[in-house]
Amino acid sequence: LSDFTLPPGFSMSIFAQNVPDARVMVWGPKGVMFVSETSEGKVVALPDTNSDGKADEVRVVIENLDSPHGLAFKCQSEKLCDLYVAEKSALSVFSYDAETGNAVKTEKLLDLPGGIVGTHFTRTLLFLGSPDEDTLLISAGSSCNVCFEEDARRAKILFYHIRTRESGDYAKGLRNSVFLELHPVTGKVWATEMGRDGLGDDIPPDELNIIEKGKHYGWPICYGKNIHDTNFDKNTYIRNPCMEPMETPSLVDFPAHSAPLGLSFIPEEGWAEEYWHNALVAYHGSWNRSVPTGYKIVRVKLDERG
């Protein structure tokens, strides 16, 4: 950990080792952390039964999956839960027994747009809050850097209702919103968003958005605060192509090519009041910038209403 720098008052330790390509982390029944190992095709559990801040083991729960990413639990009891897993091209549900630690596939629920590694193949899951707690959101990134999609399911956040089995579009114009989270006070959906490549070091910004049903967030013709991507789109003769309410601007702009991934809100418990409900965003970091940027966790200062 010598390569890490931390603010005063913070410390860092290793919770679990030998978890290759760990991507999505969720808390499951009995306070156990579950992690998708995307390139390994596995979902693993990391129990910490003695609460010492270190996982006791890395236990494989599901394997032989196709690039698993998103995970979401819906529990009927403390013992029995449904575990929803988003693979590259499918949403499936598994029956998970918290007593035995075993998961058995129940069924495939939905086909998702596939793709090769490198073309936004990860699929993220998030259940909405009450009264829509049976609605599962699924993010599906674009098939390209910038284009008009042929597959109508891409560059969107989709929804699937686990009771009615209805599915469709929740929000559009999102190039690659890899991580989703509910705001702890408002219950609104927030998402990190990666902007396009090929416009230089400093544009377009990556984004943090509040996702609302039915809205369009601009891609591929708009970015950031509703800035028109004239490099891609030359159509301006009908109207300003980037304006509300047709397109929704970003809430927060991040430096271009930071590649914001993980998103989490700081809780009240255990934190000084100045941190409450602030957002933490993990920057993957740039691969295509002359001076690299990113490779950090940043704090986005917010009031209690976001």
N, C-alpha and C positions, 0 to 999 in steps of 0.2 A: 504493500500500500504506500510505498515511499513516493510514488508518482502523484499522489493525490494531495491537494491543498484544501484546507477546510477553514471556515470562519471561526473566530474565537468562540469557545464554548461548545463546539461540536466535536464528536469523535466518530470513528468508523471502525468496523470490525467485519469479519467474514461470517456470514450466516450459513452458507452452504458451498461446498466445493464439488467439482466433478458434475456440473450441470451444464453441459456444452450447449451453446446457442440458446440459452435461456431467453425467452421473449416476453410472454405475458405471465404476470403473477396475479393470482386471486386467492382470497381466503375462502376455504371450504369449511365443512362441518368439523366440529371439535377444535376450531381454531388452527387448522392445518393449512399451510400454504401449498398451493398447487401451481405448477409452472409448465408451460408448453416449451418443449425443445423442438423448434421448428425443423431444422435440418436433420435431426435425429428421428423425427416421426414419432415422438413420444410425448406423453403427459406424465409428469412425475409429482409425487407428494413429498414434502419436506417437513415432517413432524418435529416439533420441539417439545417433547412431553414434560421435560423438567424446567421449561421456561428460562433457560440460561442464555438465550439469544443465539443459540447455535442449533442447526438442524441435527437430529440424531442419526438420520440416514437419508439417502436418496432412493425412494421407493417408486418403481415403475408401476403406474396405474393403468395406462393404455399404451400400446405400441403398434407399429406397422401402420401408422397414419400417413396421409399425404400432406406434408407441410402444415401441421397443425399450428394455429396461432391463437385465435380468440377462445376464451373459456368463460363460462358463466354457470353458476349454480342456481337451482330452484329446488328448495327442500320441502318435503311433505312432513318430515319429522326430524328430530336430532340425528336419527340413524340413517334414514333413507332419503336420498336426494337424486334429482335429475341433473346430470352434468352435460351441458351443451358445449359442443366442440366445433369450431369452424376450421375445416380443412381448406385447402386451396380451392377446391371446386364443389364443396358440399358442406351443408350444415347437418350435423347428426346429434342425437341425444343418447346418452349412456345412463344406465341405472347404477348409481354408486351407493354401496353399503359402507357406512362409516365404521361399522363394527369390524368388518373383515378387511376393509381397504380395497375391495375388489370393485371393478367397473365392468359392466356388460353392455354391449351395444344394443339399444332398443330398436332404433330405425334411423334411416336417412330421412330428413325432413324437407330439404330444399336443395336444389342444384344451384350452385354459385358459379359466376364466370371464372374460368380457369386461367391458365397462363403459365409461361415459363418463369423460372427464378430470374429476378431482375426486372420484371414488368409489373410491379405492384401486386404481388400474388398473395399478400397476407390479408386475412379477414379477421376483423375484430368484433367482439360481441359486447353488448351492454343492455341489461334490462332497464326499462324506464321505471320511475317511481310511481307511487300511488297517485291516481286511480288506474294507471296504465301499466301496472306491474307485470302483466302477462304479455306485454309487447317487447320483443327482443330486437334491438338494433344490430345491423350488420354492416360494417364499412367495407366497401369494395373499390379499390383505387383504379386509376386509369390504366389503359393498355399501352400508353405511349407517354412521351414527354409532353407534347401538346398536339391535340388533334380533335376532330369531331368523332366521337365514338360510334362504332357500328353496333356494338353490344349495348343495348339500352340499360343494362344492369350496372354498368361501370361508371366510375367517377361519381359515386353516390353513397349515401347511407340508406340502406334498405331496411325494411321492417318485416318481422314474422310474428304473428300472434299465435302463441302456443296452444290456445284453446280452440279458436276458430280455424286455424291454419291459413288464415288470410296472409298474403304477402304483397309487397309493392314498394314504391318509392317513399322515403321519409324526407330526404333533402338531396338536392342536386348541386352540380357545379363544384364538386370537391375532388381535386386531383388525387390526393392521397392522404386521407385523414386516418392515420394509423392507430391512434389511441383516443378513446372516448371516456368521459367521466361525468358523473352527476355532481352538480354543485351542492354542498351539504345544507345550504339554507334555502336556496330558491328551487332546488330540484331540477334545474335546467341542464340540458346536455351541453357539455363543452368538448371541443375536439382540437387537437393539433393538426396542422395542415402543411404539407410540403409544397412549395412553389416549383415552377418549371425551371429547367436548365437552359443554357444557351443564350442568355441575355447579359452575360458579363458577371463580374464579381459581386455586384451590389444590388442587382434587381433580378427577379422580383423578391419581395420579402417572403419568408415563411410566416405562418399565421397561427393565431389562437382565435377560435371562433365559438360563439354560442349558437348551437344548432337548434333551429326551430322547424317544425313540420311544415312542409310545403315550400320552404324558401330555396332560392337558388343563390349559390355563393360565388358565381362568376366564371369559374374555369370552363372552357379554355380561353375566353376572350377578355376576362378581367382578373386583376389580382390586387391584393392589399386593400387599400381604402377606395375600392372601385376605380382603379387605374386601368385604362384601356390598353390591352396588349396589341399595339398597332403593328408589331413585328409579325404577329400571326394573323390578326383580323383586320381587314381593310374596309369593312362594311360600316360606314358612318352616315349614309345618306338618309336613313329612316329616322333615327333618333340617336341621342347619345347612348352608345351601347353598354354603358356601365353606370347605372343609376338606380337608386331605390325608387319604388319597391320591387322592381324587376330583379335586380341583383343586390345582394347583401354584402356590405363591406366587412373587412376583418375587424375584430375587436382589438387585438394587439398584433403589431408587426414585429417579427423577429428578424435579425440579420439574415440576408440571403444565404442559402446553402448551409444553414445551421442544422437542418434536418431534425426538427423537433419530433420526438417520439413520446416517451412516457409522460403521463400527466397525472397529477395527484393533488388533492387539496389538503392543506394542513389542518388537523382537527384542533379543537380547543384543549382537550385533555392532554396534559403533559407538555404543553407549549406555552411560552410567554404570550401575552395578549397581542403583542404587536405582530405575531405570526398567524393568528387565527384566520382561517379560511383563505389565506394566501395560496397561490398555485405554485407548484413545483413542476418544472418542465425539464426533461432530460434531452439535451442536444446530442444526437448521434455524431454530428460533425461533418464537414465537407469532404468531398472527394474530387471536386471540380472547380476549385477556387485557387487563384495564384498564391494567395496567402491563406492557408487553412483557417477555418473558424469553427467554433462549436466545442465538442468534447467536454461538456460540463453539465451540471444541473443548475438551473437558474430559478430564482424566486420572483414571481410576478406579484407585486404588492396590490392587494385588492381590499376594498371595504367589505363589511359583512354581507352586503347584497351583491357582491361581485363587480 
